[in-house]
Amino acid sequence: MNLVGKIFVVLIFTGSLIFMAFAVAVYGNSKNWMEAINREASEVTSKKPLGYKHQLKARIAERNRIQAKLDEAERRLELEKAARTQALAKLESEYKRLGGINDELVKQVVQLNEQKRIAIEAFNATELNLAALGKEIGGLREEIRVAQSNRDNEAKNVVRLTDTVHQRLGELDRLNERSRDLVQQLAKYRAAMTILGKTPSQIIAGIPPVDGIVTAVRAKANLVEISLGSDDGLKKKHTLDVFRNNKYLGKVQILRTAADKSVARILKSSVRGKIQKGDRVATKL
């Protein structure tokens, strides 16, 4: 027997010993298998658990309970899937319906935006019109104010002219009365001249000076209007002296006469002060 055979013999012997020891250990540990399998719950201790048969029954019962729950869960899941499918179909239908509504709303929004744009343009145009109307109203108010002011001025002028007319009528009555007196005096003077055998030119120097007032001044034309006229004996080219109180202002020369008033030119070479309405005039024939 060679070396290799010896080695195999030793290995076989060693393996036999190990197998025998393993078998003895297995037998020693497995001699209570029936007890471990059939151990009742009353025999359970901290070192001896419940028998494998009972554990298997419990596991089978637990499995069956879990399987029942799983089946119930699967049934519920199927019902839930069916409900979800039905709900999904409803949602899809609702989504389609809402999509149509959304499209309609989008169209309405576009229309409303267009209407808004048109309304904004109309509003802006209205604002421009209102601004123009405001300016026009402002102009009309100013015109009304001016018209009212003119009306008030015209009313004042009417009152003033009415007062002037009344004054002129009073002056006319006074002048008519004076004219009648002068006519009577003239008749007396003529009778006296006839008795005395004199002409008017011979006795005119004895007529006392005639006084009057300046009734109007036309500074630009260098003219004045006075309250003396042809009834007072004034004629064209007669010269009048102008006074204010005791102040001498200058001379004026008659240009034209009427019965109760005359228009005269201011002689600039004789002016000693500004001639105004109301100044006194005295004639020198």
Contacts in CASP RR format, 6 or more apart in sequence:
PFRMAT RR
TARGET T0000
AUTHOR 0000-0000-0000
METHOD contacts of the structure
MODEL  1
MNLVGKIFVVLIFTGSLIFMAFAVAVYGNSKNWMEAINREASEVTSKKPL
GYKHQLKARIAERNRIQAKLDEAERRLELEKAARTQALAKLESEYKRLGG
INDELVKQVVQLNEQKRIAIEAFNATELNLAALGKEIGGLREEIRVAQSN
RDNEAKNVVRLTDTVHQRLGELDRLNERSRDLVQQLAKYRAAMTILGKTP
SQIIAGIPPVDGIVTAVRAKANLVEISLGSDDGLKKKHTLDVFRNNKYLG
KVQILRTAADKSVARILKSSVRGKIQKGDRVATKL
1 9 0 8 1.000
36 51 0 8 1.000
36 52 0 8 1.000
37 51 0 8 1.000
37 52 0 8 1.000
37 53 0 8 1.000
38 51 0 8 1.000
38 53 0 8 1.000
39 48 0 8 1.000
39 49 0 8 1.000
39 50 0 8 1.000
39 51 0 8 1.000
39 54 0 8 1.000
40 50 0 8 1.000
40 51 0 8 1.000
40 54 0 8 1.000
41 50 0 8 1.000
41 54 0 8 1.000
44 50 0 8 1.000
44 51 0 8 1.000
49 55 0 8 1.000
50 58 0 8 1.000
171 227 0 8 1.000
171 260 0 8 1.000
172 260 0 8 1.000
175 231 0 8 1.000
175 259 0 8 1.000
175 260 0 8 1.000
178 231 0 8 1.000
179 231 0 8 1.000
179 259 0 8 1.000
182 231 0 8 1.000
189 200 0 8 1.000
189 203 0 8 1.000
193 199 0 8 1.000
193 200 0 8 1.000
193 203 0 8 1.000
196 203 0 8 1.000
204 285 0 8 1.000
207 285 0 8 1.000
209 282 0 8 1.000
209 283 0 8 1.000
209 284 0 8 1.000
210 228 0 8 1.000
210 232 0 8 1.000
210 233 0 8 1.000
210 234 0 8 1.000
210 282 0 8 1.000
210 283 0 8 1.000
211 280 0 8 1.000
211 281 0 8 1.000
211 282 0 8 1.000
212 226 0 8 1.000
212 227 0 8 1.000
212 228 0 8 1.000
212 280 0 8 1.000
212 281 0 8 1.000
212 282 0 8 1.000
213 226 0 8 1.000
213 227 0 8 1.000
213 278 0 8 1.000
213 279 0 8 1.000
213 280 0 8 1.000
213 281 0 8 1.000
214 224 0 8 1.000
214 225 0 8 1.000
214 226 0 8 1.000
214 227 0 8 1.000
214 242 0 8 1.000
214 275 0 8 1.000
214 276 0 8 1.000
214 277 0 8 1.000
214 278 0 8 1.000
214 279 0 8 1.000
214 280 0 8 1.000
214 281 0 8 1.000
215 225 0 8 1.000
215 226 0 8 1.000
215 227 0 8 1.000
215 261 0 8 1.000
215 277 0 8 1.000
215 278 0 8 1.000
216 224 0 8 1.000
216 225 0 8 1.000
216 277 0 8 1.000
217 223 0 8 1.000
217 224 0 8 1.000
217 225 0 8 1.000
217 275 0 8 1.000
217 276 0 8 1.000
217 277 0 8 1.000
218 224 0 8 1.000
218 225 0 8 1.000
222 265 0 8 1.000
222 266 0 8 1.000
222 268 0 8 1.000
223 255 0 8 1.000
223 263 0 8 1.000
223 264 0 8 1.000
223 265 0 8 1.000
223 266 0 8 1.000
224 242 0 8 1.000
224 252 0 8 1.000
224 263 0 8 1.000
224 264 0 8 1.000
224 266 0 8 1.000
224 275 0 8 1.000
225 261 0 8 1.000
225 262 0 8 1.000
225 263 0 8 1.000
225 264 0 8 1.000
226 240 0 8 1.000
226 252 0 8 1.000
226 261 0 8 1.000
226 262 0 8 1.000
226 264 0 8 1.000
226 281 0 8 1.000
227 260 0 8 1.000
227 261 0 8 1.000
228 234 0 8 1.000
228 240 0 8 1.000
228 261 0 8 1.000
228 262 0 8 1.000
228 281 0 8 1.000
228 283 0 8 1.000
229 257 0 8 1.000
229 258 0 8 1.000
229 259 0 8 1.000
229 260 0 8 1.000
229 261 0 8 1.000
229 262 0 8 1.000
230 257 0 8 1.000
230 258 0 8 1.000
230 259 0 8 1.000
230 262 0 8 1.000
231 259 0 8 1.000
231 260 0 8 1.000
232 283 0 8 1.000
233 285 0 8 1.000
234 254 0 8 1.000
234 257 0 8 1.000
234 262 0 8 1.000
234 283 0 8 1.000
235 254 0 8 1.000
235 257 0 8 1.000
236 254 0 8 1.000
236 255 0 8 1.000
236 256 0 8 1.000
236 257 0 8 1.000
237 253 0 8 1.000
237 254 0 8 1.000
238 253 0 8 1.000
238 254 0 8 1.000
238 283 0 8 1.000
238 284 0 8 1.000
238 285 0 8 1.000
239 251 0 8 1.000
239 252 0 8 1.000
239 253 0 8 1.000
239 254 0 8 1.000
239 267 0 8 1.000
239 283 0 8 1.000
239 284 0 8 1.000
240 251 0 8 1.000
240 252 0 8 1.000
240 253 0 8 1.000
240 254 0 8 1.000
240 264 0 8 1.000
240 281 0 8 1.000
240 282 0 8 1.000
240 283 0 8 1.000
240 284 0 8 1.000
241 248 0 8 1.000
241 250 0 8 1.000
241 251 0 8 1.000
241 281 0 8 1.000
241 282 0 8 1.000
241 284 0 8 1.000
242 248 0 8 1.000
242 249 0 8 1.000
242 250 0 8 1.000
242 251 0 8 1.000
242 252 0 8 1.000
242 275 0 8 1.000
242 279 0 8 1.000
242 280 0 8 1.000
242 281 0 8 1.000
243 249 0 8 1.000
243 279 0 8 1.000
243 280 0 8 1.000
243 281 0 8 1.000
243 282 0 8 1.000
244 276 0 8 1.000
244 279 0 8 1.000
244 280 0 8 1.000
247 272 0 8 1.000
247 273 0 8 1.000
248 272 0 8 1.000
249 271 0 8 1.000
249 272 0 8 1.000
249 273 0 8 1.000
249 274 0 8 1.000
249 275 0 8 1.000
249 279 0 8 1.000
250 266 0 8 1.000
250 267 0 8 1.000
250 270 0 8 1.000
250 271 0 8 1.000
250 272 0 8 1.000
250 273 0 8 1.000
250 275 0 8 1.000
251 266 0 8 1.000
251 267 0 8 1.000
251 270 0 8 1.000
252 264 0 8 1.000
252 265 0 8 1.000
252 266 0 8 1.000
252 267 0 8 1.000
252 275 0 8 1.000
252 281 0 8 1.000
253 264 0 8 1.000
253 265 0 8 1.000
253 267 0 8 1.000
254 262 0 8 1.000
254 263 0 8 1.000
254 264 0 8 1.000
255 262 0 8 1.000
255 263 0 8 1.000
255 264 0 8 1.000
255 265 0 8 1.000
256 262 0 8 1.000
256 263 0 8 1.000
257 263 0 8 1.000
266 275 0 8 1.000
END
